[in-house]
Amino acid sequence: MFVRVHLSEYPVKIFYHYYQMYVADGIFQRYDYGEEGNLLLYGDKESTPYPLENIKVPVYIVYGANNNLDCPDAIEKLYNLLPKNLTAHGKLMVEGFNHLD
């Protein structure tokens, strides 16, 4: 069963996180809760990049060809940041889909 997600139902926090990463020059980083929140949650005053080098499970990136939120360059950048020693490591572009499908 497929459920269509409408933009109005999407949490604002997700879009703000995209904005935070955009102004951070596309660094794939954790949500920035401000100095106090970051210190409490992450043990650091700054919002730090996700520790992708700690991923130990196979990863396969599936993304839509009509994605309005991420461009192919961003997908490629994330793909290249993933550890290369994972057993299944690849990406698949799906025609006709976007980020909200």
NUVOKOL-187442 format. One record per atom (N, C-alpha, C): residue in one letter; x, y, z; residue number from 1. Coordinates in nm, 4 decimals. Layout:
<recs>
+---------+----------+----------+----------+-----+
! residuo !        X !        Y !        Z ! num !
+---------+----------+----------+----------+-----+
!       A !        X !        Y !        Z ! NUM !
...
+---------+----------+----------+----------+-----+
</recs>
This chain:
<recs>
+---------+----------+----------+----------+-----+
! residuo !        X !        Y !        Z ! num !
+---------+----------+----------+----------+-----+
!       M !   0.0848 !  -0.1178 !   0.0000 !   1 !
!       M !   0.0000 !   0.0000 !   0.0000 !   1 !
!       M !   0.0889 !   0.1235 !   0.0000 !   1 !
!       F !   0.0621 !   0.2165 !  -0.0879 !   2 !
!       F !   0.1387 !   0.3404 !  -0.0952 !   2 !
!       F !   0.0577 !   0.4537 !  -0.0328 !   2 !
!       V !   0.1236 !   0.5359 !   0.0432 !   3 !
!       V !   0.0590 !   0.6503 !   0.1056 !   3 !
!       V !   0.1235 !   0.7756 !   0.0491 !   3 !
!       R !   0.0428 !   0.8650 !  -0.0050 !   4 !
!       R !   0.0958 !   0.9905 !  -0.0595 !   4 !
!       R !   0.1171 !   1.0869 !   0.0569 !   4 !
!       V !   0.2359 !   1.1413 !   0.0646 !   5 !
!       V !   0.2704 !   1.2370 !   0.1690 !   5 !
!       V !   0.2549 !   1.3769 !   0.1112 !   5 !
!       H !   0.1776 !   1.4594 !   0.1766 !   6 !
!       H !   0.1592 !   1.5969 !   0.1333 !   6 !
!       H !   0.2568 !   1.6863 !   0.2088 !   6 !
!       L !   0.3029 !   1.7898 !   0.1419 !   7 !
!       L !   0.4009 !   1.8804 !   0.1997 !   7 !
!       L !   0.3549 !   1.9349 !   0.3345 !   7 !
!       S !   0.2267 !   1.9633 !   0.3487 !   8 !
!       S !   0.1760 !   2.0193 !   0.4741 !   8 !
!       S !   0.1853 !   1.9197 !   0.5897 !   8 !
!       E !   0.1991 !   1.7897 !   0.5590 !   9 !
!       E !   0.2083 !   1.6878 !   0.6631 !   9 !
!       E !   0.3528 !   1.6602 !   0.7033 !   9 !
!       Y !   0.4471 !   1.7124 !   0.6266 !  10 !
!       Y !   0.5879 !   1.6891 !   0.6532 !  10 !
!       Y !   0.6338 !   1.7771 !   0.7686 !  10 !
!       P !   0.7040 !   1.7230 !   0.8659 !  11 !
!       P !   0.7494 !   1.8046 !   0.9789 !  11 !
!       P !   0.8439 !   1.9171 !   0.9343 !  11 !
!       V !   0.8213 !   2.0341 !   0.9874 !  12 !
!       V !   0.9029 !   2.1512 !   0.9549 !  12 !
!       V !   1.0495 !   2.1269 !   0.9918 !  12 !
!       K !   1.0734 !   2.0500 !   1.0969 !  13 !
!       K !   1.2096 !   2.0237 !   1.1428 !  13 !
!       K !   1.2956 !   1.9610 !   1.0324 !  13 !
!       I !   1.2364 !   1.8757 !   0.9512 !  14 !
!       I !   1.3104 !   1.8106 !   0.8431 !  14 !
!       I !   1.3591 !   1.9144 !   0.7428 !  14 !
!       F !   1.2706 !   2.0063 !   0.7055 !  15 !
!       F !   1.3088 !   2.1094 !   0.6094 !  15 !
!       F !   1.4112 !   2.2051 !   0.6687 !  15 !
!       Y !   1.3998 !   2.2330 !   0.7988 !  16 !
!       Y !   1.4985 !   2.3199 !   0.8632 !  16 !
!       Y !   1.6350 !   2.2512 !   0.8678 !  16 !
!       H !   1.6351 !   2.1194 !   0.8869 !  17 !
!       H !   1.7609 !   2.0444 !   0.8858 !  17 !
!       H !   1.8259 !   2.0529 !   0.7478 !  17 !
!       Y !   1.7465 !   2.0395 !   0.6415 !  18 !
!       Y !   1.8001 !   2.0571 !   0.5060 !  18 !
!       Y !   1.8607 !   2.1962 !   0.4908 !  18 !
!       Y !   1.7928 !   2.2973 !   0.5425 !  19 !
!       Y !   1.8435 !   2.4343 !   0.5353 !  19 !
!       Y !   1.9772 !   2.4461 !   0.6093 !  19 !
!       Q !   1.9854 !   2.3855 !   0.7282 !  20 !
!       Q !   2.1094 !   2.3903 !   0.8066 !  20 !
!       Q !   2.2251 !   2.3290 !   0.7271 !  20 !
!       M !   2.1992 !   2.2168 !   0.6617 !  21 !
!       M !   2.3054 !   2.1524 !   0.5840 !  21 !
!       M !   2.3406 !   2.2354 !   0.4609 !  21 !
!       Y !   2.2428 !   2.3030 !   0.4030 !  22 !
!       Y !   2.2677 !   2.3889 !   0.2871 !  22 !
!       Y !   2.3613 !   2.5037 !   0.3239 !  22 !
!       V !   2.3328 !   2.5715 !   0.4346 !  23 !
!       V !   2.4179 !   2.6842 !   0.4743 !  23 !
!       V !   2.5529 !   2.6369 !   0.5278 !  23 !
!       A !   2.5652 !   2.5087 !   0.5593 !  24 !
!       A !   2.6929 !   2.4518 !   0.6037 !  24 !
!       A !   2.7686 !   2.3936 !   0.4839 !  24 !
!       D !   2.7425 !   2.4470 !   0.3651 !  25 !
!       D !   2.8079 !   2.4038 !   0.2416 !  25 !
!       D !   2.7863 !   2.2560 !   0.2108 !  25 !
!       G !   2.6679 !   2.2066 !   0.2433 !  26 !
!       G !   2.6332 !   2.0698 !   0.2072 !  26 !
!       G !   2.6937 !   1.9622 !   0.2945 !  26 !
!       I !   2.7468 !   1.9997 !   0.4100 !  27 !
!       I !   2.8032 !   1.8995 !   0.5011 !  27 !
!       I !   2.6887 !   1.8183 !   0.5601 !  27 !
!       F !   2.6977 !   1.6870 !   0.5504 !  28 !
!       F !   2.5947 !   1.5964 !   0.6013 !  28 !
!       F !   2.6110 !   1.5876 !   0.7527 !  28 !
!       Q !   2.5451 !   1.6799 !   0.8237 !  29 !
!       Q !   2.5667 !   1.6925 !   0.9677 !  29 !
!       Q !   2.4381 !   1.6717 !   1.0468 !  29 !
!       R !   2.4569 !   1.6531 !   1.1754 !  30 !
!       R !   2.3457 !   1.6349 !   1.2670 !  30 !
!       R !   2.2654 !   1.7646 !   1.2782 !  30 !
!       Y !   2.1418 !   1.7511 !   1.3230 !  31 !
!       Y !   2.0550 !   1.8668 !   1.3439 !  31 !
!       Y !   2.1186 !   1.9586 !   1.4477 !  31 !
!       D !   2.1169 !   2.0873 !   1.4213 !  32 !
!       D !   2.1761 !   2.1855 !   1.5126 !  32 !
!       D !   2.0704 !   2.2360 !   1.6096 !  32 !
!       Y !   2.0831 !   2.1979 !   1.7370 !  33 !
!       Y !   1.9904 !   2.2387 !   1.8414 !  33 !
!       Y !   2.0395 !   2.3611 !   1.9177 !  33 !
!       G !   2.1456 !   2.4249 !   1.8710 !  34 !
!       G !   2.2064 !   2.5347 !   1.9443 !  34 !
!       G !   2.3099 !   2.4789 !   2.0406 !  34 !
!       E !   2.3942 !   2.5662 !   2.0947 !  35 !
!       E !   2.5058 !   2.5205 !   2.1795 !  35 !
!       E !   2.4615 !   2.4331 !   2.2954 !  35 !
!       E !   2.3584 !   2.4765 !   2.3687 !  36 !
!       E !   2.3131 !   2.3997 !   2.4861 !  36 !
!       E !   2.2572 !   2.2639 !   2.4468 !  36 !
!       G !   2.1694 !   2.2627 !   2.3472 !  37 !
!       G !   2.1087 !   2.1373 !   2.3022 !  37 !
!       G !   2.2097 !   2.0418 !   2.2430 !  37 !
!       N !   2.3023 !   2.0953 !   2.1630 !  38 !
!       N !   2.4060 !   2.0118 !   2.1026 !  38 !
!       N !   2.4946 !   1.9491 !   2.2092 !  38 !
!       L !   2.5302 !   2.0295 !   2.3107 !  39 !
!       L !   2.6150 !   1.9790 !   2.4194 !  39 !
!       L !   2.5449 !   1.8656 !   2.4930 !  39 !
!       L !   2.4173 !   1.8823 !   2.5172 !  40 !
!       L !   2.3387 !   1.7804 !   2.5870 !  40 !
!       L !   2.3245 !   1.6528 !   2.5033 !  40 !
!       L !   2.2956 !   1.6682 !   2.3744 !  41 !
!       L !   2.2695 !   1.5521 !   2.2892 !  41 !
!       L !   2.3937 !   1.4883 !   2.2289 !  41 !
!       Y !   2.4904 !   1.5724 !   2.1882 !  42 !
!       Y !   2.6057 !   1.5219 !   2.1146 !  42 !
!       Y !   2.7364 !   1.5297 !   2.1927 !  42 !
!       G !   2.7357 !   1.6026 !   2.3070 !  43 !
!       G !   2.8594 !   1.6190 !   2.3828 !  43 !
!       G !   2.9531 !   1.7207 !   2.3211 !  43 !
!       D !   2.8995 !   1.8051 !   2.2322 !  44 !
!       D !   2.9783 !   1.9072 !   2.1645 !  44 !
!       D !   2.8888 !   2.0281 !   2.1418 !  44 !
!       K !   2.9441 !   2.1470 !   2.1494 !  45 !
!       K !   2.8643 !   2.2681 !   2.1282 !  45 !
!       K !   2.8210 !   2.2848 !   1.9832 !  45 !
!       E !   2.8974 !   2.2278 !   1.8932 !  46 !
!       E !   2.8700 !   2.2408 !   1.7494 !  46 !
!       E !   2.7904 !   2.1206 !   1.6990 !  46 !
!       S !   2.7178 !   2.1429 !   1.5914 !  47 !
!       S !   2.6530 !   2.0334 !   1.5211 !  47 !
!       S !   2.7603 !   1.9676 !   1.4357 !  47 !
!       T !   2.7937 !   1.8454 !   1.4650 !  48 !
!       T !   2.9042 !   1.7777 !   1.3978 !  48 !
!       T !   2.8541 !   1.6909 !   1.2825 !  48 !
!       P !   2.9401 !   1.6626 !   1.1850 !  49 !
!       P !   2.9005 !   1.5725 !   1.0764 !  49 !
!       P !   2.8646 !   1.4338 !   1.1312 !  49 !
!       Y !   2.7726 !   1.3677 !   1.0615 !  50 !
!       Y !   2.7407 !   1.2299 !   1.0989 !  50 !
!       Y !   2.8674 !   1.1458 !   1.0848 !  50 !
!       P !   2.8946 !   1.0571 !   1.1810 !  51 !
!       P !   3.0149 !   0.9728 !   1.1730 !  51 !
!       P !   2.9923 !   0.8538 !   1.0791 !  51 !
!       L !   2.9904 !   0.8809 !   0.9504 !  52 !
!       L !   2.9606 !   0.7773 !   0.8511 !  52 !
!       L !   3.0628 !   0.6645 !   0.8522 !  52 !
!       E !   3.1841 !   0.6951 !   0.8986 !  53 !
!       E !   3.2882 !   0.5917 !   0.9038 !  53 !
!       E !   3.2532 !   0.4812 !   1.0044 !  53 !
!       N !   3.1549 !   0.5071 !   1.0918 !  54 !
!       N !   3.1141 !   0.4072 !   1.1916 !  54 !
!       N !   3.0083 !   0.3106 !   1.1386 !  54 !
!       I !   2.9600 !   0.3322 !   1.0179 !  55 !
!       I !   2.8575 !   0.2437 !   0.9618 !  55 !
!       I !   2.9191 !   0.1076 !   0.9342 !  55 !
!       K !   2.8548 !   0.0056 !   0.9872 !  56 !
!       K !   2.9064 !  -0.1315 !   0.9745 !  56 !
!       K !   2.8111 !  -0.2239 !   0.9000 !  56 !
!       V !   2.6960 !  -0.1730 !   0.8595 !  57 !
!       V !   2.5970 !  -0.2548 !   0.7895 !  57 !
!       V !   2.5937 !  -0.2168 !   0.6423 !  57 !
!       P !   2.5519 !  -0.3086 !   0.5552 !  58 !
!       P !   2.5434 !  -0.2768 !   0.4132 !  58 !
!       P !   2.4481 !  -0.1595 !   0.3876 !  58 !
!       V !   2.4836 !  -0.0749 !   0.2933 !  59 !
!       V !   2.4042 !   0.0426 !   0.2599 !  59 !
!       V !   2.3791 !   0.0448 !   0.1102 !  59 !
!       Y !   2.2568 !   0.0754 !   0.0731 !  60 !
!       Y !   2.2222 !   0.0939 !  -0.0664 !  60 !
!       Y !   2.1357 !   0.2188 !  -0.0739 !  60 !
!       I !   2.1771 !   0.3174 !  -0.1486 !  61 !
!       I !   2.1044 !   0.4436 !  -0.1588 !  61 !
!       I !   2.0049 !   0.4333 !  -0.2738 !  61 !
!       V !   1.8784 !   0.4558 !  -0.2441 !  62 !
!       V !   1.7737 !   0.4577 !  -0.3455 !  62 !
!       V !   1.7200 !   0.6000 !  -0.3496 !  62 !
!       Y !   1.7194 !   0.6602 !  -0.4689 !  63 !
!       Y !   1.6735 !   0.7987 !  -0.4805 !  63 !
!       Y !   1.5929 !   0.8170 !  -0.6081 !  63 !
!       G !   1.5081 !   0.9191 !  -0.6075 !  64 !
!       G !   1.4198 !   0.9445 !  -0.7206 !  64 !
!       G !   1.4821 !   1.0358 !  -0.8239 !  64 !
!       A !   1.4540 !   1.0084 !  -0.9496 !  65 !
!       A !   1.5059 !   1.0904 !  -1.0590 !  65 !
!       A !   1.4454 !   1.2309 !  -1.0566 !  65 !
!       N !   1.3260 !   1.2450 !  -1.0015 !  66 !
!       N !   1.2587 !   1.3745 !  -0.9952 !  66 !
!       N !   1.2709 !   1.4375 !  -0.8571 !  66 !
!       N !   1.3773 !   1.4084 !  -0.7868 !  67 !
!       N !   1.3963 !   1.4566 !  -0.6508 !  67 !
!       N !   1.4168 !   1.6077 !  -0.6497 !  67 !
!       N !   1.3290 !   1.6793 !  -0.5797 !  68 !
!       N !   1.3374 !   1.8246 !  -0.5713 !  68 !
!       N !   1.4249 !   1.8724 !  -0.4556 !  68 !
!       L !   1.4573 !   1.7843 !  -0.3633 !  69 !
!       L !   1.5319 !   1.8251 !  -0.2437 !  69 !
!       L !   1.6805 !   1.7929 !  -0.2513 !  69 !
!       D !   1.7159 !   1.6908 !  -0.3231 !  70 !
!       D !   1.8572 !   1.6530 !  -0.3376 !  70 !
!       D !   1.8910 !   1.6441 !  -0.4851 !  70 !
!       C !   2.0091 !   1.6873 !  -0.5200 !  71 !
!       C !   2.0537 !   1.6785 !  -0.6586 !  71 !
!       C !   2.1475 !   1.5587 !  -0.6727 !  71 !
!       P !   2.1703 !   1.5107 !  -0.7942 !  72 !
!       P !   2.2606 !   1.3962 !  -0.8137 !  72 !
!       P !   2.3993 !   1.4189 !  -0.7534 !  72 !
!       D !   2.4478 !   1.5433 !  -0.7536 !  73 !
!       D !   2.5792 !   1.5722 !  -0.6939 !  73 !
!       D !   2.5803 !   1.5424 !  -0.5449 !  73 !
!       A !   2.4698 !   1.5757 !  -0.4756 !  74 !
!       A !   2.4609 !   1.5493 !  -0.3316 !  74 !
!       A !   2.4560 !   1.3997 !  -0.3042 !  74 !
!       I !   2.3840 !   1.3264 !  -0.3873 !  75 !
!       I !   2.3770 !   1.1805 !  -0.3718 !  75 !
!       I !   2.5156 !   1.1209 !  -0.3930 !  75 !
!       E !   2.5847 !   1.1672 !  -0.4951 !  76 !
!       E !   2.7197 !   1.1176 !  -0.5245 !  76 !
!       E !   2.8158 !   1.1492 !  -0.4098 !  76 !
!       K !   2.8041 !   1.2687 !  -0.3539 !  77 !
!       K !   2.8900 !   1.3091 !  -0.2415 !  77 !
!       K !   2.8671 !   1.2179 !  -0.1206 !  77 !
!       L !   2.7393 !   1.1931 !  -0.0878 !  78 !
!       L !   2.7079 !   1.1031 !   0.0237 !  78 !
!       L !   2.7601 !   0.9632 !  -0.0051 !  78 !
!       Y !   2.7371 !   0.9142 !  -0.1251 !  79 !
!       Y !   2.7831 !   0.7804 !  -0.1648 !  79 !
!       Y !   2.9344 !   0.7671 !  -0.1453 !  79 !
!       N !   3.0080 !   0.8701 !  -0.1835 !  80 !
!       N !   3.1542 !   0.8668 !  -0.1728 !  80 !
!       N !   3.2040 !   0.8795 !  -0.0293 !  80 !
!       L !   3.1204 !   0.9292 !   0.0609 !  81 !
!       L !   3.1583 !   0.9403 !   0.2022 !  81 !
!       L !   3.1402 !   0.8091 !   0.2786 !  81 !
!       L !   3.0605 !   0.7182 !   0.2232 !  82 !
!       L !   3.0347 !   0.5913 !   0.2915 !  82 !
!       L !   3.1590 !   0.5028 !   0.2885 !  82 !
!       P !   3.1790 !   0.4232 !   0.3945 !  83 !
!       P !   3.2936 !   0.3310 !   0.3958 !  83 !
!       P !   3.2870 !   0.2355 !   0.2766 !  83 !
!       K !   3.3983 !   0.2122 !   0.2147 !  84 !
!       K !   3.4032 !   0.1290 !   0.0935 !  84 !
!       K !   3.4074 !  -0.0211 !   0.1228 !  84 !
!       N !   3.4248 !  -0.0590 !   0.2480 !  85 !
!       N !   3.4372 !  -0.2004 !   0.2825 !  85 !
!       N !   3.3025 !  -0.2660 !   0.3145 !  85 !
!       L !   3.1922 !  -0.1988 !   0.2878 !  86 !
!       L !   3.0611 !  -0.2578 !   0.3143 !  86 !
!       L !   3.0316 !  -0.3644 !   0.2100 !  86 !
!       T !   2.9610 !  -0.4709 !   0.2504 !  87 !
!       T !   2.9374 !  -0.5817 !   0.1587 !  87 !
!       T !   2.8446 !  -0.5440 !   0.0438 !  87 !
!       A !   2.7402 !  -0.4693 !   0.0706 !  88 !
!       A !   2.6520 !  -0.4214 !  -0.0362 !  88 !
!       A !   2.6587 !  -0.2697 !  -0.0318 !  88 !
!       H !   2.7106 !  -0.2122 !  -0.1363 !  89 !
!       H !   2.7323 !  -0.0684 !  -0.1377 !  89 !
!       H !   2.7008 !  -0.0210 !  -0.2778 !  89 !
!       G !   2.5904 !   0.0472 !  -0.2935 !  90 !
!       G !   2.5540 !   0.0923 !  -0.4262 !  90 !
!       G !   2.4453 !   0.1969 !  -0.4220 !  90 !
!       K !   2.3996 !   0.2371 !  -0.5401 !  91 !
!       K !   2.2940 !   0.3362 !  -0.5480 !  91 !
!       K !   2.2038 !   0.3036 !  -0.6659 !  91 !
!       L !   2.0794 !   0.3443 !  -0.6554 !  92 !
!       L !   1.9801 !   0.3169 !  -0.7584 !  92 !
!       L !   1.8927 !   0.4394 !  -0.7760 !  92 !
!       M !   1.8839 !   0.4897 !  -0.8982 !  93 !
!       M !   1.7950 !   0.6002 !  -0.9285 !  93 !
!       M !   1.6646 !   0.5420 !  -0.9821 !  93 !
!       V !   1.5521 !   0.5861 !  -0.9269 !  94 !
!       V !   1.4207 !   0.5378 !  -0.9683 !  94 !
!       V !   1.3534 !   0.6479 !  -1.0500 !  94 !
!       E !   1.3229 !   0.6182 !  -1.1752 !  95 !
!       E !   1.2584 !   0.7156 !  -1.2640 !  95 !
!       E !   1.1174 !   0.7485 !  -1.2130 !  95 !
!       G !   1.0809 !   0.8762 !  -1.2230 !  96 !
!       G !   0.9446 !   0.9178 !  -1.1912 !  96 !
!       G !   0.9146 !   0.9437 !  -1.0453 !  96 !
!       F !   1.0108 !   0.9219 !  -0.9567 !  97 !
!       F !   0.9879 !   0.9435 !  -0.8149 !  97 !
!       F !   1.0671 !   1.0642 !  -0.7669 !  97 !
!       N !   1.0167 !   1.1252 !  -0.6586 !  98 !
!       N !   1.0894 !   1.2347 !  -0.5971 !  98 !
!       N !   1.1065 !   1.2073 !  -0.4491 !  98 !
!       H !   1.1565 !   1.3030 !  -0.3739 !  99 !
!       H !   1.1896 !   1.2829 !  -0.2336 !  99 !
!       H !   1.0671 !   1.2522 !  -0.1467 !  99 !
!       L !   0.9513 !   1.3018 !  -0.1853 ! 100 !
!       L !   0.8321 !   1.2850 !  -0.1026 ! 100 !
!       L !   0.7465 !   1.1651 !  -0.1396 ! 100 !
!       D !   0.7853 !   1.0890 !  -0.2429 ! 101 !
!       D !   0.7070 !   0.9697 !  -0.2812 ! 101 !
!       D !   0.7331 !   0.8560 !  -0.1855 ! 101 !
+---------+----------+----------+----------+-----+
</recs>
